[in-house]
Amino acid sequence: MLKEWVILDSVISFECRIFKVGTQRAICPRTGETSKFYTIHASQWVNVIPLTEDNRVVMVRQYRHGSRTFCLEIPGGMVDNETPLSAAKRELLEETGYSGDSVEYLGSVNPNPALFDNLCHSFLIRNVKKTAEISLDPAEDIEVVLAPLEEIPKLIKNGTINHALVISAFCFYFLRYPLHG
């Protein structure tokens, strides 16, 4: 049976605006050996599947510095001193200018439990309409793209959508609302 690891110490080794890196020394319960581990402490994250009345998903295309590619994603971002629901609505409006009238919590995932200590919460917002201009941060450059909902599985399968957190949100959605036909 697995046993809890004993944490000997834990310190913050690096800090920036969006995350902190923690360093821990821990004892392996199986071997008794001490090892060093690194953890990324981050705010909670949200992402939103925004659906128009005619079942199009309001998506965003943006450059991602980690992969050095343009990614097709759903709106999302960090939870900043607010609830995940408030952050989801805010991110949708800021990144796309859209808002909606019906919000549903789809679920949450741990982005990478080997490194991160946070969750990413996924929401569905229906009947979204363009209600404002886009309001981007100085370091954001986003193109809004409307994609038919029935095309999403194909876009995931062919690699057009390859962001793991976006795919997990659509997994929650399609488990709850399977496409027919």
RONU-586632 format. One line per field, with one value per residue (C-alpha): residue number from 0; chain; x, y, z. Coordinates in steps of 0.05 Angstrom, whole numbers. Example, Ala and Ser with C-alpha at 12.3 -4.5 7.8 and 13.67 -1.06 7.14 Angstrom:
2
k: [0/1]
c: [A/A]
X: [246/273]
Y: [-90/-21]
Z: [156/143]
***
This chain:
181
k: [0/1/2/3/4/5/6/7/8/9/10/11/12/13/14/15/16/17/18/19/20/21/22/23/24/25/26/27/28/29/30/31/32/33/34/35/36/37/38/39/40/41/42/43/44/45/46/47/48/49/50/51/52/53/54/55/56/57/58/59/60/61/62/63/64/65/66/67/68/69/70/71/72/73/74/75/76/77/78/79/80/81/82/83/84/85/86/87/88/89/90/91/92/93/94/95/96/97/98/99/100/101/102/103/104/105/106/107/108/109/110/111/112/113/114/115/116/117/118/119/120/121/122/123/124/125/126/127/128/129/130/131/132/133/134/135/136/137/138/139/140/141/142/143/144/145/146/147/148/149/150/151/152/153/154/155/156/157/158/159/160/161/162/163/164/165/166/167/168/169/170/171/172/173/174/175/176/177/178/179/180]
c: [A/A/A/A/A/A/A/A/A/A/A/A/A/A/A/A/A/A/A/A/A/A/A/A/A/A/A/A/A/A/A/A/A/A/A/A/A/A/A/A/A/A/A/A/A/A/A/A/A/A/A/A/A/A/A/A/A/A/A/A/A/A/A/A/A/A/A/A/A/A/A/A/A/A/A/A/A/A/A/A/A/A/A/A/A/A/A/A/A/A/A/A/A/A/A/A/A/A/A/A/A/A/A/A/A/A/A/A/A/A/A/A/A/A/A/A/A/A/A/A/A/A/A/A/A/A/A/A/A/A/A/A/A/A/A/A/A/A/A/A/A/A/A/A/A/A/A/A/A/A/A/A/A/A/A/A/A/A/A/A/A/A/A/A/A/A/A/A/A/A/A/A/A/A/A/A/A/A/A/A/A]
X: [0/25/44/49/117/149/165/228/226/194/217/199/258/232/173/142/75/38/71/121/169/175/232/217/260/220/232/208/167/188/264/276/317/313/301/289/225/201/129/97/48/-3/-71/-132/-147/-211/-232/-299/-336/-378/-435/-476/-550/-532/-482/-418/-360/-328/-254/-189/-126/-63/12/39/111/121/107/125/62/-7/-59/-134/-165/-225/-224/-192/-141/-124/-171/-152/-181/-250/-290/-276/-345/-331/-263/-295/-345/-291/-242/-296/-315/-243/-216/-276/-325/-379/-423/-481/-541/-534/-472/-458/-399/-370/-314/-241/-175/-106/-63/-3/-2/72/88/27/-14/-74/-138/-167/-243/-284/-350/-402/-436/-494/-529/-467/-471/-421/-436/-370/-304/-245/-204/-135/-76/-15/19/-41/-56/-119/-160/-232/-255/-325/-323/-384/-392/-399/-329/-294/-280/-249/-206/-182/-169/-129/-87/-115/-137/-80/-81/-93/-136/-180/-188/-205/-261/-289/-284/-328/-376/-382/-389/-449/-476/-456/-461/-513/-503]
Y: [0/69/115/191/223/260/333/355/427/471/539/586/586/633/681/718/750/686/631/612/553/515/468/411/357/294/224/166/121/59/70/121/162/238/272/343/361/424/449/505/543/578/612/572/575/577/562/573/538/596/573/619/607/573/525/558/559/627/610/649/640/666/657/614/626/557/520/578/566/595/556/551/553/572/635/628/651/661/670/738/749/726/663/616/633/708/696/655/709/763/725/711/784/810/762/759/815/761/747/699/685/612/587/515/487/428/405/415/381/385/411/369/341/324/398/443/451/485/467/489/498/491/526/525/592/587/638/682/747/801/854/893/907/862/887/854/859/894/826/794/790/749/733/712/651/621/545/500/456/394/408/408/332/335/395/357/294/329/369/438/440/411/449/397/441/459/386/369/422/392/323/347/378/317/268/309/328/276/295/254/229]
Z: [0/-17/40/44/30/88/68/103/79/26/1/-56/-103/-157/-163/-222/-237/-257/-216/-162/-163/-98/-80/-31/-1/13/38/-6/40/0/1/56/6/6/-61/-85/-122/-156/-156/-194/-151/-195/-189/-208/-283/-322/-392/-426/-482/-509/-554/-598/-610/-676/-642/-662/-612/-601/-602/-599/-640/-607/-607/-550/-530/-499/-563/-609/-649/-660/-621/-632/-562/-522/-480/-412/-362/-289/-231/-201/-131/-155/-163/-221/-248/-247/-279/-335/-351/-348/-392/-444/-448/-448/-500/-547/-531/-522/-463/-451/-408/-386/-349/-331/-293/-331/-284/-267/-281/-251/-310/-291/-220/-225/-227/-215/-152/-184/-221/-287/-283/-347/-360/-415/-431/-479/-523/-527/-567/-583/-530/-524/-557/-541/-482/-485/-438/-469/-480/-515/-589/-603/-665/-652/-693/-696/-706/-715/-654/-697/-726/-659/-655/-725/-705/-644/-684/-738/-687/-703/-630/-590/-524/-470/-426/-485/-503/-431/-431/-495/-464/-406/-456/-503/-445/-422/-491/-543/-616/-653/-724]
***
